[in-house]
Amino acid sequence: MHPKADGKAGHAKITVTGFDAARPSVVVEYVERNSTKGEVHLDIPKITFERPQTLAAAVRAGRDGIERLELRVKVDTETDERDALIKRTADERVDRTMLSAEQVSAVFANLAKLHAARLYRDALSYHDLGALRVTIGWEHESKPGTEIVSTLDSNGQPAPFPNIKALVPAGWKADVARAFQASDPLVQWDTPIPPPEANELLAKMSTFKEASVYKVGQSYLGKDIWAMDLMPPVEASHWSQAKQSTLKPTIVYSARQHANEVSSTSHVLRMAELLLRDPAYREKLNKVNVVIHPITNADGAQLAYDLQKINPTYMLHAGYLGSLGVDVTTAQWDPDPMYPESGIRPKIWRTWLPDIFLNPHGYPSHEWVQIFSEYAAWVRTRAVETRDYWSMRGWWMPGFAWLDDPRYPRHKDEQMKLLNMITEYAKQVPGTVALNERAYDRYKRYSFDFDSKNFKLDFTNGVLIYKSIKGARANPQSPDFMTRQPNVTIWDGVTEAPDETARGDWLKLVANAGLQWDKAILDYLVQGHHEIERKVDPFWHGVSLTVNRPRPPKPAKAGEGTTTEGSR
């Protein structure tokens, strides 16, 4: 990643990151009385294990938290049959796939002993949780004689809660920051923002009463990953995201999946700053809940930042992927993905059930392989004549998916309304318009006109947006949020800005284009007519109350505001 040095010998610096072993293991080294040394090694394989079922949570008046949590887990056998099974198949397969009640019970008993010896005290230890009681069954149905019970008493010590306030600089005060002029922004757009700087910005924002910052996970290499909820100040001691997202819409800004695409963090954090410091934008929090997740790929973001200090004009695709050289969203819907950060976006989605989930991206400011440059691009398919040339095309969207499903008849019209708002906002910034006109013209001349089979153009109101030619159907196995659960998330979207690697005036230009996208989609929800439906159903000695907000927004009736009470 160093710039070339003509006439000098080449050099390289190789840094190896990761763990000491390919998998968890237990290694016991020992010395016998006769001074003979030995070692016993046991790999700990990843086992097949069904998600436990919650049976009960016992609480007691006057006591905080849960006194006892009761779970049930399904295993394969009552006793440990490993010795017999390894005669029939490979040891590794037995260890990976077969689990007995005897093994699970032993885990709890041994962990209790370790806790008592002040070892691994944070394992299965949780704040405000008393005993953990697990019913271990080797039949699918719960029947007498097919289960045993193990209990882990509260004799551990939970790890301290992550505290973003520890990252607040000395002397920082939110009241002073709120009084700053718009010409003195909190979020700088001069250089790419690395994870430590993003975390410090979130820490500063956490001192505003509208902000709640919390740790959402950890990267493969152990970096903390944070998110922030923005809403009017909550005075209650307890509150519910489910209730908040039912009573008004929610939008998630989740940035920096490909971590060398630097501008997404910059404009998402600036959007958060506007919502905290600008009175007109702060008022929008009365209409919409906002979730800010500025860095998804923390390992890649740090690597790309370190590399741009050496050569700031390179594309730095080493930071594009996660620390194992695979995209950090790989297997994001799996219950236990290889990257721990892969599960963060689904975790945020399940927590908030947002109306819209945004995933802004970027691409090289200058190109990998330019057409007419006298060298060939890589082969994109098995047809060797199809080569993948890239040329800059300004700010654009690589896809605009929309729904065409009779079960969701209102989605298409609302999505087309959102599309028009995006293009209107994109054309409000002269710098973005000038960039796009120049880039679109160049792309048309040297790519589309030269090879229209492989290079395409698709404009909506003068903005390059590759809109799907056919609407999607709802599919619960889809990898994206909209088609997976369109009754919850009415749209999710991606952008592309030429920001690898942007800095100075160029970063300001492309980040401002992204900020317009952020504003457009927020205002779509702010201006939407969100009808709250309440239903009361009496039953014997009681009554049930159901609260629902249909999605997407319904057309407003004459005289109605943006949020109304519907049927009761």
Summary of the structure (lengths in Angstrom):
residues: 568
radius of gyration: 27.5
end to end distance: 63.7
largest distance: 93.7
contacts: 1688
relative contact order: 0.09
helix: 30%
strand: 22%
